[in-house]
Amino acid sequence: MRNNLILGTLLTSIFVFAALISFVWTPFPHTAMDIPNKLQSMGGEHLLGTDHFGRDILSMIMVGARTSIAVALVAVGIGMGLGVPLGLFAAAKHGSLVDEIIMRGNDLVFAFPSLVIAILITAVFGASAINAIIAIGIFNIPVFARISRGAALSLWKRDFILAARVAGKSAARISVEHILPNVTNLLIVQGTIQFSLGILAEAGLSYVGLGAQPPTPSWGRMLADAQTMVTIAPHMALVPGLAIILTVLGLNLMGDGLRDYLDPRLRVTRI
Amino acid sequence: MVRYMLKRLASLCISLAVASLVIFTVIEIAPGDPASFMLGINAQPETLAALRTELGLDASKVERYLSWVGGLLTGDFGISYTYRTPVAGMIAARMWVSLPLAFYALLLSTLIAFPAGVFAAARRGKVGDMGVMGATQLGVAVPNFWFAMMLVLVFSINLRWFAAGGFVGWDKGFWAGVHALTLPAIALALPQAAILARVMRSSLLDVLGEDYMRTARAKGLTTRQTLWRHGLRNALIPVLTIIGLQFSFLLAGSIIIEQVFYLPGLGRLVFQAISARDLIVVESVVMLLVFSVIIVNFLVDLAYAAVDPRLRSRA
């Protein structure tokens, strides 16, 4: 549906713009405390209210968007950068021991949900945004490996690949020149979905204190702060929650829309 | 079937071995010595050496790995660095919160997703279908811990139907325990139910397009009969896989949800252990979580083979 694509792109762009604008301008400095004006509700001088330190919530949401987007984007990059070559390689060597090892390795990583990977990494190296990126990124690798392998396997049976093999091209060249361009659409769509899952995962990790550390604002930690205040200042929980929901919804709608737009026959597994 | 099971069993053992090796290695490269961490910076070298021997830190890495795995197999998880009590006991007490929570959420998720998915598939393209699909689109976008906070705000603070946090313990009776876990389970189940309902719907739609469904209709069965007798059973295969996958998300997700409700489960244990650098506890909890996920996926594979005979012969 074309509407999905438009609505999704619109929602996503709002948050991307908010993140970009925050580099040059925010309504208030996002770390500035203003205790006399703490816990103000929405709609006053502070459009989205203030938190328990009197910090402007809109400014924190804008800067927090930066954290969420950066973490999720780099994590998708890691997943694609390592997962796609692995998947294409496994498909080129289909049925061999290498293929089996790569796929079993995939299953193994799947047994470590990103939160468990994050716990392991933070237990050893401490909590930080970088470690959150690594934890989410590692979990993205098998997703991209599996999907590119699956798509590549069906392409390898096609006539134009056979023609390329007859012409004497190596498996590596065929993978790069013929397989990769044909799975790009699929990867873009899956990338959008993993991006939205990354935003959710980052929020969860920073909520439990395993993500970006203060004073870097993040939506998840804003929610952790809001939890003790939820009875007296529900807007502190509502605003970051809605920011997460709208961003994730936007990305998912965009992914669905892109899938239908790029190729109506494509079916992407959503995990 | 026997051959298939043996093959799966072998790959199960390899997975567990590799997973334990990975976890052990990661914990091994952690900076700092547990013994000096426990005793502080003013410890005497002799005391330190004695404690190192007591904790078994003197042995070679291979010996320590083998004794760790051996301990896991016999239920001896070692001694906590901070509490000086057996880790197995600490974990066992917390398991009784986290595991029931994950299963409760899985049950709720399935109970919501099945009717929703079947309903949407049966009304494909109509208002009911669009409503369900819209709701699931929203469901997957909601962070479960935020949803949990909203549930607390509405049902605990305003309506006072449930406690806002804490756990009464199973000794207060089964239903008291279930009551305490209800809000957390709903919060955990909702996003998973949304995913499951989508899978159920699309899997059912795939099956509805099959020739045998038309045959069933042609021989005179009603729409409802074809759906229940032939459609559902075949549509269940992909759904089973997703349920297996969801278990791992629910177990990991319960770690976060426990923070919202102050539940004394594995999540609380692991976060306390991280801040106290009690790595042996972290190591064991992580291994336990991974172990459960691998076992559940193994069981799903077996269930898969039981439902779909083609998979057995392919192995």
Chai-1 contact restraints between the chains, C-beta under 6 A:
chainA,res_idxA,chainB,res_idxB,connection_type,confidence,min_distance_angstrom,max_distance_angstrom,comment,restraint_id
A,L108,B,S15,contact,1.0,0.0,6.0,A-B,restraint_1
A,L108,B,V18,contact,1.0,0.0,6.0,A-B,restraint_2
A,A111,B,V290,contact,1.0,0.0,6.0,A-B,restraint_3
A,A111,B,V293,contact,1.0,0.0,6.0,A-B,restraint_4
A,A111,B,I294,contact,1.0,0.0,6.0,A-B,restraint_5
A,F112,B,V290,contact,1.0,0.0,6.0,A-B,restraint_6
A,P113,B,S248,contact,1.0,0.0,6.0,A-B,restraint_7
A,P113,B,A252,contact,1.0,0.0,6.0,A-B,restraint_8
A,L115,B,A252,contact,1.0,0.0,6.0,A-B,restraint_9
A,V116,B,A252,contact,1.0,0.0,6.0,A-B,restraint_10
A,V116,B,V286,contact,1.0,0.0,6.0,A-B,restraint_11
A,V116,B,L289,contact,1.0,0.0,6.0,A-B,restraint_12
A,I119,B,V270,contact,1.0,0.0,6.0,A-B,restraint_13
A,L120,B,V26,contact,1.0,0.0,6.0,A-B,restraint_14
A,L120,B,V286,contact,1.0,0.0,6.0,A-B,restraint_15
A,A123,B,I274,contact,1.0,0.0,6.0,A-B,restraint_16
A,A123,B,V282,contact,1.0,0.0,6.0,A-B,restraint_17
A,V124,B,V26,contact,1.0,0.0,6.0,A-B,restraint_18
A,V124,B,A30,contact,1.0,0.0,6.0,A-B,restraint_19
A,L200,B,P143,contact,1.0,0.0,6.0,A-B,restraint_20
A,A203,B,P143,contact,1.0,0.0,6.0,A-B,restraint_21
A,G204,B,I256,contact,1.0,0.0,6.0,A-B,restraint_22
A,Y207,B,F145,contact,1.0,0.0,6.0,A-B,restraint_23
A,V208,B,I256,contact,1.0,0.0,6.0,A-B,restraint_24
A,V208,B,Q259,contact,1.0,0.0,6.0,A-B,restraint_25
A,L223,B,W146,contact,1.0,0.0,6.0,A-B,restraint_26
A,Q227,B,M149,contact,1.0,0.0,6.0,A-B,restraint_27
A,V230,B,M149,contact,1.0,0.0,6.0,A-B,restraint_28
A,V230,B,L153,contact,1.0,0.0,6.0,A-B,restraint_29
A,T231,B,I157,contact,1.0,0.0,6.0,A-B,restraint_30
A,A237,B,M149,contact,1.0,0.0,6.0,A-B,restraint_31
A,G241,B,W146,contact,1.0,0.0,6.0,A-B,restraint_32
A,I244,B,P143,contact,1.0,0.0,6.0,A-B,restraint_33
A,I245,B,A141,contact,1.0,0.0,6.0,A-B,restraint_34
A,I245,B,V142,contact,1.0,0.0,6.0,A-B,restraint_35
A,V248,B,A141,contact,1.0,0.0,6.0,A-B,restraint_36
A,L249,B,A141,contact,1.0,0.0,6.0,A-B,restraint_37
